[in-house]
Amino acid sequence: MMATDESPGQEHALFMQWAKSQGVTINGITPARFPGRRLGMKATRTIEENEVMLSVPVSAMLTIDSIPASFVEQFPSGTSIHCILAAFLSHGDASFLQELEPWRKVWPNFREFEDTMPVLWPEHLRRSNSAFEKTTSDSNSSSETSSSTAPPSLLPPSISGLWNTFQHEPVGVDYETRYQNLLAQQEHRLQTAWAHVRTVYPEIEWSTFAYYWFIINSRSFYYVSPGKEEPEDWNDAIAMVPFADYFNHDDDAACEVIWTGQNYLFKATRQYEQGEEIFMSYGSHSNDFLFVEYGFFLPTNANPSDSIYLDDIIFQDLTIEQKKDLIGQDLFGNYELTRPATAPTLPKNIQAAAALKTMARRDWKLWITGRSRRGFCGDRCAGVVRGWIDGYRGECEAVVARIEAMLDDGLRNCGGDGGGSWERGRLEMLVERWRQLRGLCEGALEMVGIGDTGS
């Protein structure tokens, strides 16, 4: 994508000068504004394959090692690095923070986070299975009218953990779901950090801390202190890398990111033409994950890692005995379907759950261990899976219709906070995401209908 000639602003030019003064080497790239999107990085000349475009030394980064030990030691045991970094940006040494001022001036403002981050949306838009509740009077969510009837969930199921077209029953079994219940996971991290920071700075305002927490959450890179083991929570292996945070995300970006232990290098893996936008990859993540963590998602068909999860639909269709059989074979949960072009066959765990619905238990146990194929029928399995996918598609249809009606109705009945244009923007993000999910369902139905079921 080609950039416009519009300058990103004087503050960005001053930040570039500051970054260079900190030892950052900038080679053939610059921040730029792209039509209809956020700031990004563009090539100022032809960049050759294998050319290093950016080098950032650890001395220029904001890490847990940048912070005085006396500040870190104030916090209770178990406080996340994420929390301490956010607290430092609001309550750290004034002279140190003043040195970061050119960098801080190019960060997004809190309004931008409120517009795009579901965790900061009003309750009627962010309803989920999370136990999180805002406990501060200065939170920017609107006050909700009490009602005995819960509003519909407008967030996708992988984000909210909720459904509108069927009653979601508790699974009753703990299993790791990194890419499901996303909002609850994020809110738990944020709420825990909020509790910890208030033990040290009880006067801190929610909006101030949340702002810096999201700055770090959306702009951090991998970092572990020298000689230290990786933390159990991968969210805590973080640091901020100046200038590198201009790169926008593409799942298959032609930019290799290298951490040497002394600096971050960003190397082109193909030739870039002058004016072309340069992306990096934030990792192979679904659009729901990108939505929750970064406040954006990739366009339809642009994310090969996008997916739907059938867990809740499958679980309600299985007996306790069948669930135990799947657990025994390590095939329980995370029933993920990606785009057919990415994975043109059914995952083993989905096929196993479907076969369990169509076979005698004894035959299934022989089949799953490779000792017999008696009783297995690929067509019957495919029919079961199509029913599950169609249930997800039905959810998509119902929620898309509801959001479209809210938009057509001028938002009069959405219980909004008075900011009509802000509310409309959020609803438009939601309906676009649900349309993407509907497309994933339709692609999966086509794949199961005509593709190889692995039989």
Secondary structure, DSSP 4 states (H G I P E B T S, - for coil): -BPPS----HHHHHHHHHHHHTT-EE-SEEEEE-TTS-EEEEESS-B-TT-EEEEEEGGGSB-GGGS-HHHHTTSPTT--HHHHHHHHHHHS-HHHHHHTHHHHTTSPPHHHHHHH-GGGS-TTTS--S-------TT-SSPPPPP-SSPPPP-S-HHHH---SSS------S----TTSSHHHHHHHHHHHHHHHHHHH-TT--HHHHHHHHHHHHHHEEE---TTPPPPSSGGGSEEE-TTGGGPEE-TT-SEEEEE-SSEEEEEESS-B-TTBEEEE---S--HHHHHHHHS--PPTT--TT-EEE-HHHHHTTS-HHHHHHHHHTT--S--EEE-TTT--S--HHHHHHHHHHHS-HHHHHHHHTTS--TT--HHHHHHHHHHHHHHHHHHHHHHHHHHHHHHHTTTTTS---S-HHHHHHHHHHHHHHHHHHHHHHHHHHHHHHHS----
